[in-house]
Amino acid sequence: MYDPRFEHDACGVSFVVHVKGVASHRIVQTGLGALCSMEHRGATGAEVETGDGAGILLQVPDKFLRKVAGVALPPRGAYGVGIAFLPADHALAEKAKAAIVDILDDEHLVALGWREVPVDPSCLGASARKVMPSFSQLFVAARGDASGSSRDGAAGTVTGIELDRKLFVARKRIEHELPAELRTYFPSFSSRTLVYKGMLTTPELGMFFPDLSDQDMESALVLVHSRFSTNTFPSWPLAHPYRFIAHNGEINTVQGNRNWMRTREALLSTPLIPGLERAFPICTLGGSDSMSFDEVLELLHLSGRALPHAVLMMIPEAWENHETMSPEKRAFYRYHSSLMEPWDGPASVAFTDGTVIGAVLDRNGLRPSRYWVTDDDLVIAASEVGVVNVSPERVVRKGRLQPGRMLLVDTSLGRIVDDEEIKRSLAAAAPYAQWLADGMVSLPDLPDREHVVHSRESVLRRQQVFGYTHEDMKVIIAPMA
């Protein structure tokens, strides 16, 4: 029988970014072209028109949205936007919208308005059309910023990541609290990024969402993904990109990672996200490995860590037996290993928050990724060569990701940040070695405890406490006895 725990992916991932942060429609078109070049990385069923999934993540296209929103929007960064996957039935969709507005109001957010997203279902296969949701774009601002002014009269006081933290809690409540018949999914809900995706083939993405062809749809970076999922069923929400990542590979440790996150929720808190417990559980039940990874990364980032920092917490390089690693970097990894278990692949993960964009290869190194830097300040990265036609004379640098290494472009700095610089800076940002010396206890240093003779009656209880199963007893313990 089908079991979502046995999901595996072998997908196509690419990003295109202007290093200096210059937004244009050309970047969007180049990204869509790269996506179409990875059509063979995606999968279809018996219907060639029904794909496993395709999508694009881009910066919030402020110029385009002001043209089509139908409502007055606050300054850029002071409003959030997302495409809601609503129930296909119109009456249920309206009920879902009303429930969403109530939750937003409870979270001190204002729904500025809804926009019906134009789509062209004629390109879809019958299976994709049968389960297709309805699509509405929701514009949101913090209460007091809805008209571009805040409680103290300053324009857009809740902006950027601060607004995204409020949207995060509201979105998680929407996901958890709406009844099944009103269930709504937001591919993204942010003041910084916007995602278009679905149960599509790569050529269908641009046709299905006419928004992407508008000349005012501009971005300085795009992240695209073509999904090939085995041992799972495609669905509209499980297409990539997610809110921060697109992923090629699989997270083979995902069940343990989810269990640890669930266990830690009772201890989680941050002054940056008041009432964080309203967002629990962090990992959506029944989600894919990539979805769970993205949800945890989102929490780590919104709770105050730079995105590269959060990524390295989840995908560390092989540091424990690295004899030439600097003490500072080793302390960084050792400290964070006590906070977060590695999400091991094989996996290649591309990530962005709308300002920085990058990719990292896990320490297994089994999902290759290549990159090119051109003479007109473009960086193109992909899971294979040739996704974008670039004349060889325009390429000023090219390379491949190595296991445990990170490629990062920071558009606010206008440059590529080297892997060594990233990690050196993060390792020096806090006294990790001192924290380890002060707070970490080594087991060999503990005093020997008094010998305890356990009764026979306690054997079963102790076996249950330590997770023994009938299979363990029969297959492992009994033959050794």
C-alpha positions in Angstrom: 0.0 0.0 0.0 1.0 3.6 -0.6 2.9 5.2 2.3 4.1 8.8 2.1 7.1 8.0 4.3 8.6 6.3 1.2 8.7 9.4 -0.9 11.8 10.0 -3.0 12.5 12.8 -5.5 14.8 13.3 -8.4 14.0 16.8 -9.6 15.3 19.7 -11.6 16.3 22.9 -9.8 17.6 26.2 -11.1 18.0 29.8 -10.1 18.8 33.0 -12.0 19.8 36.2 -10.3 21.2 39.6 -11.2 24.1 40.0 -8.8 23.5 43.8 -8.4 19.8 43.2 -7.6 18.5 44.8 -10.8 14.9 43.6 -11.4 13.6 42.9 -14.8 11.1 40.8 -16.7 14.1 39.2 -18.5 15.1 37.4 -15.3 11.6 35.9 -15.1 11.7 34.8 -18.7 15.2 33.4 -18.3 14.0 31.4 -15.3 11.0 30.0 -17.2 13.3 29.1 -20.0 15.6 27.2 -17.6 12.5 25.5 -16.2 11.4 24.3 -19.7 14.9 23.0 -20.3 14.5 20.7 -17.4 11.2 19.2 -18.6 12.9 15.8 -18.7 13.5 16.1 -14.9 9.8 16.3 -14.3 7.4 13.4 -14.5 4.0 12.7 -16.0 1.5 9.9 -15.7 -0.5 8.3 -18.4 -1.7 11.8 -19.3 1.3 13.7 -20.7 -0.5 17.0 -19.8 -0.6 16.2 -16.1 2.8 16.8 -14.4 4.2 16.0 -11.0 4.7 19.7 -10.4 6.4 22.9 -11.6 6.8 26.3 -10.1 8.6 29.6 -9.8 9.6 31.8 -6.8 10.3 35.5 -7.4 10.6 38.8 -5.5 7.2 40.5 -4.8 6.6 42.2 -8.2 5.4 45.5 -6.7 4.9 47.3 -10.1 2.8 44.5 -11.4 0.7 44.1 -8.3 -0.1 47.8 -8.0 -1.4 47.5 -11.6 -3.7 44.5 -11.0 -4.6 44.5 -7.3 -7.7 46.7 -7.6 -7.0 48.2 -4.2 -4.6 50.8 -2.9 -1.4 49.1 -1.5 0.9 50.4 1.2 4.6 51.1 0.3 6.6 48.2 -0.9 7.5 45.9 1.9 4.6 47.1 4.1 2.1 44.6 2.6 2.1 40.9 2.2 0.8 38.9 -0.7 0.1 35.2 -1.4 -1.9 33.1 -3.8 -4.4 31.0 -1.8 -5.3 27.5 -3.1 -9.0 27.7 -2.1 -11.7 25.0 -2.4 -12.9 24.6 -6.0 -16.5 25.1 -5.0 -17.4 28.8 -5.1 -19.6 28.7 -2.0 -16.9 26.9 0.1 -14.2 29.2 -1.3 -16.2 32.2 0.0 -16.6 30.6 3.4 -12.9 29.9 3.5 -12.2 33.6 2.7 -14.4 34.7 5.5 -12.7 32.4 7.9 -9.3 33.6 6.8 -10.2 37.2 7.3 -11.4 36.4 10.8 -8.0 34.8 11.6 -6.2 37.8 10.1 -8.2 40.2 12.3 -7.4 38.1 15.4 -3.7 38.4 14.5 -4.0 42.2 14.1 -3.7 42.0 10.3 -6.0 43.6 7.7 -7.1 41.9 4.5 -6.7 44.7 1.9 -8.5 42.8 -0.8 -8.7 39.7 -2.9 -7.8 39.3 -6.5 -8.9 36.4 -8.6 -5.8 35.0 -10.3 -6.3 34.5 -14.0 -5.5 30.9 -15.1 -5.8 28.9 -18.3 -7.0 25.3 -17.4 -7.2 24.3 -21.0 -3.5 23.3 -21.0 -4.1 20.9 -18.1 -4.6 17.1 -18.2 -7.9 15.7 -16.9 -6.3 14.5 -13.6 -4.8 17.9 -12.7 -8.0 19.7 -13.7 -10.1 17.3 -11.5 -8.3 18.3 -8.3 -7.5 21.9 -9.3 -8.3 24.4 -6.5 -9.5 27.9 -7.2 -6.9 30.7 -7.0 -7.2 34.0 -5.3 -4.4 36.5 -4.4 -4.7 38.0 -0.9 -3.2 41.3 0.0 -2.5 41.9 3.7 -1.1 44.7 5.9 -0.6 45.1 9.6 -3.5 46.9 11.3 -2.7 50.6 11.1 -0.6 50.2 8.0 -3.5 49.4 5.7 -3.7 52.9 4.2 0.0 53.4 4.2 0.1 55.0 7.6 0.5 53.4 11.0 -0.7 54.0 14.5 1.9 56.7 15.1 1.5 58.2 11.7 4.7 56.8 10.1 4.3 55.0 6.8 4.7 51.3 6.8 6.0 50.7 10.4 5.6 46.9 10.1 7.6 45.8 7.1 9.7 43.1 5.6 10.6 40.2 7.9 8.8 41.8 10.8 5.5 41.6 8.8 6.5 38.1 7.6 6.6 36.9 11.2 3.0 38.0 11.7 2.0 36.5 8.4 3.7 33.2 9.4 1.6 32.8 12.5 -1.6 33.7 10.7 -0.8 31.3 7.8 -0.1 28.4 10.2 -3.4 29.1 12.0 -5.2 29.1 8.7 -3.7 25.7 7.8 -4.5 24.2 11.2 -7.8 25.7 12.1 -9.9 25.7 8.9 -12.1 22.5 8.7 -11.4 20.0 6.0 -14.0 21.2 3.5 -12.5 24.8 3.7 -8.9 23.7 3.7 -6.7 26.4 2.1 -3.0 26.3 1.2 -0.7 29.3 0.6 2.4 28.5 -1.5 3.8 31.7 -0.1 2.5 34.5 2.2 5.1 37.2 2.4 6.1 40.8 1.9 9.3 39.6 0.2 8.6 36.7 -2.1 5.8 35.3 -4.3 5.3 31.7 -5.5 3.4 30.5 -8.6 3.2 26.7 -8.8 1.0 23.7 -9.3 0.4 20.2 -10.6 1.9 21.2 -14.0 4.5 20.3 -16.5 7.3 22.8 -17.0 5.9 24.3 -20.3 2.5 24.6 -18.7 3.5 26.9 -15.9 3.8 30.0 -18.0 0.6 29.1 -20.0 -1.4 28.3 -16.9 -0.5 31.6 -15.1 -0.7 34.5 -17.6 0.6 36.8 -14.9 4.1 35.5 -15.6 4.0 36.8 -19.2 3.2 40.4 -18.2 6.1 42.7 -18.9 5.6 44.4 -15.5 6.3 41.0 -13.8 9.8 41.9 -12.7 12.3 40.3 -10.3 16.0 40.4 -9.6 16.0 36.7 -8.9 13.9 33.6 -9.6 14.0 30.1 -8.3 12.4 27.3 -10.5 11.7 23.7 -10.0 10.6 20.7 -12.0 9.3 17.8 -9.9 9.9 14.1 -10.4 8.4 12.3 -7.5 8.5 8.5 -7.1 6.4 6.4 -4.6 4.0 9.4 -4.0 1.0 11.0 -5.6 1.4 14.5 -7.2 -0.7 17.2 -5.8 -1.0 21.0 -6.2 0.5 21.9 -2.8 3.5 19.5 -3.0 4.9 21.1 -6.1 8.1 23.2 -5.5 9.3 25.8 -4.8 8.2 26.1 -1.2 8.4 29.4 0.7 12.2 29.4 0.9 13.6 26.4 -0.9 13.5 24.1 -3.9 15.0 20.7 -3.4 16.5 18.0 -5.6 16.9 14.6 -3.8 15.4 13.3 -0.6 15.8 13.7 3.1 16.4 10.2 4.3 16.4 11.2 8.0 13.1 13.1 7.7 11.0 11.0 10.1 13.5 11.4 12.9 13.9 15.1 12.1 10.1 15.6 12.3 9.9 13.7 15.6 12.6 15.8 17.2 10.9 19.0 16.0 7.6 17.8 17.5 9.4 16.9 20.8 11.0 20.4 21.0 7.9 22.4 20.4 7.2 22.6 24.2 10.5 24.4 24.6 10.3 26.7 21.6 9.8 30.5 22.2 11.2 33.7 20.8 10.3 37.4 21.6 10.4 38.0 17.8 7.3 35.8 17.3 4.9 36.4 20.3 2.5 33.5 20.7 4.6 31.1 18.6 2.6 28.2 20.1 -0.3 29.2 17.9 1.8 28.0 14.9 2.3 24.5 16.2 2.8 21.9 14.8 5.6 23.3 12.7 5.8 20.3 10.4 2.6 19.7 8.6 1.2 16.2 9.0 1.3 14.3 5.7 3.7 16.8 4.1 6.6 15.8 2.0 10.2 15.7 3.2 10.9 19.0 1.3 7.8 20.6 2.9 9.0 19.7 6.4 12.5 21.0 5.6 11.1 24.3 4.4 8.8 24.7 7.4 11.7 24.2 9.9 14.0 26.5 7.9 11.3 29.1 7.9 11.0 29.0 11.7 14.8 29.2 12.2 15.0 32.2 9.8 12.0 34.1 11.2 13.2 33.6 14.8 16.3 35.7 14.1 18.9 33.8 12.1 20.2 34.9 8.7 19.0 32.4 6.0 22.5 31.0 5.3 22.9 30.4 9.1 19.7 28.5 9.3 20.6 26.4 6.2 23.9 25.4 7.7 22.2 24.4 11.0 20.1 21.9 9.0 22.7 20.9 6.3 26.2 21.0 8.0 29.3 19.9 6.3 31.2 16.8 7.4 32.9 18.5 10.4 33.4 15.9 13.1 36.5 14.2 11.6 37.7 17.2 9.6 41.3 17.5 11.0 42.1 20.7 9.2 38.9 22.6 10.1 39.5 25.8 12.1 38.6 25.6 15.8 36.1 28.4 15.4 34.2 26.7 12.6 34.3 23.4 14.5 32.8 25.1 17.5 30.1 26.6 15.4 29.0 23.2 14.0 29.4 21.4 17.4 27.3 24.0 19.2 24.5 23.8 16.6 24.6 20.0 16.5 23.2 20.2 20.1 20.2 22.2 18.8 19.4 20.6 15.5 20.1 17.1 14.0 21.3 17.2 10.4 18.7 16.7 7.7 20.7 14.3 5.6 20.1 13.6 1.9 21.4 13.1 -0.6 20.1 16.5 -1.3 20.8 19.7 -3.2 18.9 22.6 -1.8 18.5 26.1 -3.4 17.2 28.8 -1.1 16.2 32.4 -1.0 14.6 35.1 1.1 14.2 37.5 -1.7 17.5 39.3 -1.1 20.0 36.5 -0.8 19.8 33.4 -3.0 22.0 30.4 -3.0 22.4 26.6 -3.0 24.0 24.0 -0.8 25.0 20.4 -1.4 24.7 18.1 1.6 27.7 16.2 2.9 26.9 13.1 0.9 27.5 15.0 -2.4 25.2 12.9 -4.6 23.1 15.5 -6.2 25.3 17.6 -8.6 24.7 21.3 -9.2 26.6 23.6 -11.6 26.8 27.4 -11.8 27.9 30.1 -14.3 28.7 33.7 -13.8 28.3 36.0 -16.9 29.8 39.3 -17.9 26.5 41.1 -17.5 26.2 40.2 -13.7 24.0 37.1 -14.0 24.5 34.0 -11.9 22.8 30.9 -13.2 22.8 27.7 -11.2 21.1 24.4 -12.0 21.1 20.7 -11.4 22.6 20.2 -14.8 24.5 22.1 -17.5 22.8 23.8 -20.5 19.5 25.0 -19.0 20.2 28.5 -20.3 21.9 29.3 -23.6 24.9 31.4 -22.7 27.7 32.2 -25.2 31.0 30.8 -23.9 32.7 34.2 -24.3 30.2 35.7 -21.9 31.0 33.3 -19.1 33.6 34.8 -16.7 33.4 32.0 -14.1 31.9 28.6 -13.7 32.0 25.7 -11.3 30.1 23.1 -9.4 28.9 22.7 -5.9 31.0 20.5 -3.7 29.7 18.4 -0.7 29.0 20.6 2.3 29.8 23.8 0.3 27.5 26.8 -0.2 27.1 29.1 -3.2 25.6 32.5 -2.1 24.6 35.7 -4.0 23.7 38.7 -1.8 22.0 41.2 -4.0 22.1 43.8 -1.2 25.9 43.6 -1.3 26.0 43.2 -5.1 28.4 40.3 -5.1 28.9 36.5 -4.7 29.9 35.6 -1.2 32.5 32.8 -0.9 31.7 29.6 1.1 34.7 30.2 3.4 33.7 33.9 4.0 30.1 32.8 4.9 31.3 30.3 7.4 34.1 32.3 8.8 31.7 35.2 9.4 29.0 33.0 11.1 31.6 31.3 13.2 32.9 34.6 14.5 29.5 36.1 15.2 29.2 34.5 18.7 31.6 32.9 21.3 30.5 29.4 20.4 33.7 27.8 21.9 33.1 29.5 25.2 29.4 28.5 25.2 30.5 24.9 24.7 33.0 25.1 27.5 30.5 26.6 29.9 27.4 24.6 29.0 28.3 21.2 27.4 28.8 18.2 29.6 30.8 15.3 28.4 29.5 11.9 29.4 32.9 10.5 30.4 33.2 13.4 32.9 30.0 12.4 34.8 30.5 10.5 38.1 29.7 6.8 38.1 26.3 6.1 39.4 25.5 3.6 42.1 24.9 0.1 40.6 21.2 -0.7 40.4 19.9 -4.2 40.1 16.6 -4.1 38.2 13.8 -6.5 38.9 12.6 -9.0 36.3 9.2 -7.3 36.5 10.7 -4.1 35.2 12.1 -5.6 32.0 9.0 -5.0 29.8 8.6 -1.4 31.1 12.2 -0.6 30.3 12.0 -2.2 26.9 9.0 0.0 26.1 10.7 3.1 27.4 13.8 2.6 25.2 11.8 1.8 22.1 12.3 -2.0 21.7 9.9 -3.7 19.3 8.9 -7.3 18.8 11.1 -7.3 15.7 14.1 -6.1 17.7 13.5 -8.9 20.2 13.0 -11.6 17.6 15.5 -10.6 14.9 18.3 -9.1 16.9 18.2 -9.9 20.6 17.1 -13.6 20.4 19.8 -14.7 17.9 22.4 -13.0 20.2 21.1 -14.7 23.3 
